[in-house]
Amino acid sequence: MANNRGVPLLELDPNGLYCAAGDFYIDPWGSVGRAVVTHAHSDHATPGSQAYLTARDGEAVLRARVGPEVPIQATAYGEELTMGGVRISLHPAGHVLGSAQVRIERGGEVWVVSGDYKLASDPTCAPFEPLRCHVFVTESTFGLPIFRWPDASQVISAIHAWWRANQQLRRASVLFAHPLGKAQRLLACVDPSVGPIYTHGAVERMNHLYREQGIVLAPTTHAAAGSRWDGALIVAPPSCHGTAWERRFGEFSTAFASGWMRIRGTRRRRSLDRGFVISDHADWPGLLRAVEETRADCVWVTHGYRAPLVRWLAEHGQKALAVEAHFEGERDEPVEEAGE
């Protein structure tokens, strides 16, 4: 859909989604003048731009990514700003702390860029807010019907059972999870009375930022300060699997908390003992529900399994098209402290 002058509010150029009317990019792939950032994961928040706009809840985690001196404007959810001839506001996406959908409006035409989102409840971030719009730009990381998430409480119960079973065998329980968002969601839900909880430095740094925002997490200790591991739960980035850092724990069992554990054989290919299906992205029913609630005239589908979602929407009377994404889903955060 185009505005009343025939020019779309957003276009795709070599740096990503660009709004010419407001002269800004949304989650640009490279260094630009002004970047509106949906959240601080590395495939959405690229360092090097001259200025950033983000949701106030996510300012600290974005600052940790782009550096201490870069200008960051932080706005409350729902607060309306004007950039050029465009009105812009940020609204909760339910993905991680500070994650936002970007709503832009000009001449009565409304576009919404979802960023990454989930509809499931999460005690560590504001819940997803459905927004009416003419064009909805949705992620599709898990855009296949096979991706349907169990209730998070069932997953947490399974993690507790695995942890306790390892304690009986005097093993450590090494649980891999994305250090921004997923790890904190798990730590907000696990029962610390089961045993001590240690974290890799990348996780602990994010824990500190979450706690500064008033998010309640289970008590944790940086793994570098520990010495006895049997019976402990250790939360670390997936990139630590198979490294010397992991081997310090002696006898241990490994598990990965991810939506990708829904695919049969993923755990075995990754040489993991267990897989727990929990994701900070919408599953297939969540994607369809989010699209339906926008009542959009047109849907742009980006990230992940774009073609299947576009095909399903088209078969059900929805105008939809696949849009290229520079990144395809989350990447592990770099492990900066190799000696931990």
N, C-alpha and C positions, 0 to 999 in steps of 0.2 A: 504493500500500500504506500502511496506517495502523498505528500501534503498538498495543499491547495495550489502550489506552484509546480507540481509534478515531480518534485525532488524528494526521494525517501529521507526520512529523518536519520537513518543510519545507512552507511555503506561499508563494504569490506575493502580495505586497501592493504598494502604490504605490512602495515603495523597493527592490523586488526579492525575492530568495529569503530568507525569514526562518525561523529556527528558534526557535519560542517557548519550547521546553523549555530551551534554552541562552541565550536572549535575545541572539542575534547574527544578523547578515546575512552572506551570502556574496556578494561583489562587488556591494555595494549601488549603486543608481543615484543616490542622493542622500546627504545627511549623516545619519548615524545614530549611535547610542551606541557600538556595537561592530561593527567590520567585519572579517570574515575575507576576505583578499584572495588570489586564486589567482595573480596576477602583476601587474606594474606597467604594463601597457598601459592607455591612457587609457579604453578601454571596459570595464575591469574594476576599476581603482583610481581612485576618485573622491575628490578632496580634500574635507575638511570634516567628517569623522567624528571622534568624540571619542577613539577608540582603534582600533588595528589589530593584527591577528595575521597574520603571513606566514611563509613559509619563510626560514630563516636565510640561504640563498644569495641571496635576493632582497631582503634588508633595505635594502641601499644604494640599489638602483634605486627601490624604493618610497619611501624617504626623499627622493630627488631629486624625486619627484612631489608628495608631500603636505606637505613642509616640514620644517624642522629641529627644531621644537619639539613636534610631535605625538607622543604616546606610541605606540611600535611595539613589540609583543612578537614576537620572532623565535624560531622553534623549529626544531630539527633534523628532517629527514625521518623519519617513523615515530615520533617522540616523541609520547606520548599525554598529552593534557590533559583536564581536566574543566571544563565550563562548565554550571552548573546541574546538571541530571540527565543531561547528554549527554557522552559521551566523544568527543573530536575529535582527529584527527591529520592531518598533511599528508604527501603522497606525490608523488614526481616525476611531472611531466606531460610532460616532454620538449619543451616549447614554446620557452621562452627561459630565461635564467639565473634561477633561483629560482622558476620556475613550479611550481605544485602542484595536485594533486587534493585535495579536502577530503573526508575520511572521517568520518562521524558515526555514532554507535551509541548505541542506548538499548534496554534490555530485550531484547538479542539481535537487534534489527533494525538493519540497516546500510544507509545511503545514501551514495553517492559522487557528488560534484559534480566534473566533470572540469576545469572552466575550459576554456582552449584547450590542445590537445595535439597531438603528432605521435608516430608510432611509428618514424620514420626516425632513424638515428643522427645525432648532432650533437656535435661536440667542445666546444661552449660551454655545455652544460647536462647535467644528470643525465637518463638515459634514462627514458622512460615506464615506469611500474610498473603492470601489470594488477592490479586489486583485485576480489575477489569481493564482491558486495553484493546486496541485495534490490531496491533502486531505484538506477538509474544515470542521472544527469543529464548528458547529452552535448551538446557543441557540434555544429553541423552546418554550419559556414561553407562547406565545399565538399561538401555532401551531394547530389551528382549523379554518376551513373556516368561522366560525361565526365571528371571530375577524377581523374586517375591520374598520379602523379609519376614522372618518369624518375629514374634513379640520380643522386644529387647529384654524383658524380665526373664524370659525363658533362656536367652543366651547367657545372661549373667548367672543364672542358676547353674547352667552347664559349666561355666568357667569356675565357679565355686567347687563343683564336684570334681573337676579335673585337678584343681589346686589341692584339694584335700586328699585325693588319691595319690598325688605325688608326695605329699607330706608323709603318707604312710610308708612310702618307699624311700624316704629321706632324700628326695630330689628337690631341686629348685624348679620353679615353673616360669619359663621365659615366654612372655606374651608379647608378640610383635604387633604394633599398631602405629598408625601415622602419628608423629609427635605433636602435631597441631590439630586438635579437634577430637579425633578418635580416642587418643590416649586419655584425654581429660574426661570425655564422656564415660569411658570405662571406669576411671578413678572416682567419678562422682557416684557410681552405682555399686561397685564392689564393696563387700563387707570387710572392713579392716580388722575385725576380730578374728578372721580366719588365720591371719599370720602377718608377718612384716612385709612391707611393700617397698621395693627399691626401683629406681628409675635411671635410665641413661640420661646423660647431661642434656641432650636435645629435648627430651621429654620434660625434665625438671625445669629447664628455662621457661618453657611454655606454661608449666604448672604455676610458676611464680607470677606470670602475667595474668593468668586466670584468677588466681587468688587475690591479686590486687584489685580485680574487678568485682570482688565479693562472691565469686563462684566457690562453693564448698566442695572440696575434693578429699578423698581419703588421705590420711597422713602418709607421706612418702619420704624416703631418704635417698640421696644421690648415691648411686651404686659405688662410686669411687670411695665412699666412706664406709662401705661394708666389709665384712670379713667372713661371715658365716652365711651360707646361702640355702642350706637344706631347709625346706619348709617355706621358703620365701616366694613371693610373686615378684617378678622382675619385668618391668614394662620398658620396651625399647623399640626404636625404629626398625622396620623390616630390613633395612640395609645392613643391620648388624648380624643378620643370620649367616652363619658359616664363617665368621671372623674370629680373630684372636680374642676380641672383646667378649664374645659369647663363651669361649672355652674356659674362661676364668671360673665359671660357676660349678665346675666339677661334674657331678651327676645331675643332669637336668632333662626336662621334657620341654619341647617347643610347641608353640601354637601361634596362629595368625588370626587376628580379628579383622575381617574384611568381607565385603559383599562378593568378592571374587571366590570366596570359599563355597559359594553356591554352585559353582561349576564342578562337576564330577572330575576327579583326577588332579585338581589344582594342588591340593595338599600333598599328594604323593609326588608330583613333579617338583615341588619346592622342598621336598625332604623334610616335611613337618610331621610332628606326631598328632597334632589336632588342628582343626580349623573351626572357627566360630563365625557364623554368618551374621554380621552386623555392619551396617554401612551408614555413612553420613551423606549419602546421595539418595534420591528418590528411587524406589523400585518401579517396576512396570506399572502396577496399578496407581502408584503415586504420580508418575508422569502423566498418565491419562487423566487423572483427577485434576491435577494442576492446570493442564491445558483446558479442560472443560470449564473450570471455574473462571478462567480469564474471559471467556466468550469472545475470543479473538477472531477477527476476520481472516488472519493469516498467521501461520506459525513458522518461524525459522528454527531449525533443529541443528544444534552444534555439539561437538564433543561426543566421543564414543560411538554407539550403535545408531548412527543417524538414519541410514536407509530404511531399516525395519520400522522405525517410528514414523517416518514420513509416509511410507507405504500404508501403514495401518490408518493413519489420519486421513489420507487421501481416499482410501476405501470406505471410510465412514463420513465422507462429505466435507472434510476439512481441507482448506487450501494450506499446503505445507511444502517447504523446500529445505533441502540439506544445505548447510553453510559450512564452509571449510573452517577448521580450527587448527591453530598452530600446534597446540598440545592436545593430547588425548587422555584426559583424566589426570589424577594426582600422580606426582612423582615423590619418591622418598626425599625427605629433607637431607641435606649433606651432613655427614657425621664429621664434625670439625675436630672433635677431641678423640683422636684415634687411640690414645693411650688410656682411655677410661676403663 
